[in-house]
Amino acid sequence: MSFLAESLQRIKPSATIAVSDKARALKAAGRDVIGLGAGEPDFDTPDNIKEAAIRAIKAGKTKYTAVDGIPELKAAIARKFKRDNGLDYKPSQIIVGAGGKQVLFNALMATLNPGDEVIIPAPYWVSYPDIVLLAGATPVTITTRIEDAFKMKPEALEGAITRSTKWVIFNSPSNPTGAAYTRAEVKAITDVLMRHPHVWVLSDDIYEHLVYDDFVFTTPAQVEPALYQRTLTLNGVSKAYCMTGWRIGYAGAPEFLITAMATLQSQSTTNANAIAQWAAVEALDGPQDFIARHNAVFKERRDLAVGMLNQAQGLSCPKPEGAFYVYPSCAGAIGKTAPSGKLIRTDEDFVTSLLECEGVAVVHGSAFGLGPAFRVSYATDTALLEEACRRIQRFCGNLR
Ligand SMILES: Cc1ncc(COP(=O)(O)O)c(C=O)c1O
């Protein structure tokens, strides 16, 4: 009998964090490692946001706040939802947490019972199924296909819904594939949900602003207003505002759900960091022009990575619309042998040998529920990314 809770045996540590840790340890040991594992922008937090935090500290805004967030931030979030998404959320329908991850955790913990099912398109962000499992409910994955650019088909969603389905988790642009749904594609999904009034949608919009080539982002409650009363719209400042370490995420949803999530949060972390909340007000209300500047760089890197990876033997890499990830298939490398003599049986073998032979850290696709593939985060210096892609090409070329 373990001293540890049974619920803990249902989950595993985040594979993406594990890869970053491994790459960091190899680097610390003096190895020349290029880490393409991290899910965070390499750009620094903009100065105006940092200065807002410094002002908050100096003004003594350093105490507990309301559990669900300071009114100023909730007002800024309400303005953001209106401005960017055409969504009306009152402050009582908004909660702020320590990152989008805590808000997601609270939403699932506050709603799931054993026997409940949550539909998750695969490949998925690693935390979705594990939080569902921790809550005692059942993740039901819908496997997407590379031929469909990793987007869930409406028929597949229709087929996966049962009487026990409570949520569908929708993530566009996606971690790990970068795939983003057009308005018509979102509508096809919301049309299915309109036929199943017991199913709620949790739309994870954290990569909203990271889209390229004039792609227009839309979110389910905006595309289908009739779905608004059973939608939780999740977002945060981590990605677009380069604020991963500040830990501010938020959501808009029906008031009763937000109240339940706040009750849960009041018994765990209380409020999100007070200073970071003031910084987030500046992020949402301040100048937004750096986002386009960053996106120009991200787009250039995406194109570089897609071009170079498609030239690597045995890889096939779709060109996604957003986020800062690409998700090449390595099916053509399976069954081959690395220069070290190791047989590549799985995508995990592929990424392990790649790290050992060439010092490039990426995350295996099976961790995201769809392999054989791997995730490349191109949120890294362009010259380093190019060098990493060259090493991946060499590694693939040397497989026998
Ligand atoms: C799809 C997705 N959702 C949510 C998050 C949560 O980000 P944070 O907790 O930093 O707001 C991440 C971070 O990697 C993510 O990739």
The ligand as a Gaussian input file, in Angstrom:
#p B3LYP/6-31G(d) Opt

LIG

0 1
 C       -2.544000      24.639000     -24.935000
 C       -2.107000      25.289000     -23.684000
 N       -3.038000      25.712000     -22.824000
 C       -2.722000      26.310000     -21.688000
 C       -1.407000      26.506000     -21.336000
 C       -1.170000      27.122000     -20.006000
 O       -0.304000      28.161000     -19.956000
 P       -0.150000      29.000000     -18.624000
 O       -0.464000      28.133000     -17.477000
 O        1.263000      29.453000     -18.647000
 O       -1.113000      30.144000     -18.750000
 C       -0.386000      26.054000     -22.178000
 C        1.035000      26.184000     -21.803000
 O        1.906000      25.509000     -22.290000
 C       -0.757000      25.450000     -23.391000
 O        0.166000      25.028000     -24.267000

